[in-house]
């Protein structure tokens, strides 16, 4: 009979449930963040290449004025 009582207490005990909820919530946030990162990565890579090309072709004189191709 002691085993029955212990099993009933274990089944109805919700200690630690908040911890489990937080783990699931944090895991979902990480997966969502990785999904967004995978979706936007090609656009970011292209944008950095455009900026790099513009910086590489810019000519700056001593007054600090820039001449050459401008960023779109």
Number of C-alpha atoms within 10 A of each C-alpha: 5 7 8 9 10 10 11 11 11 11 9 8 10 9 9 8 10 10 10 11 11 11 12 12 11 12 12 12 12 12 11 12 12 11 11 11 12 10 11 10 11 10 10 12 10 11 12 11 12 14 13 11 13 16 14 10 12 13 13 11 8 6 6 8 8 12 11 11 13 11 10 6
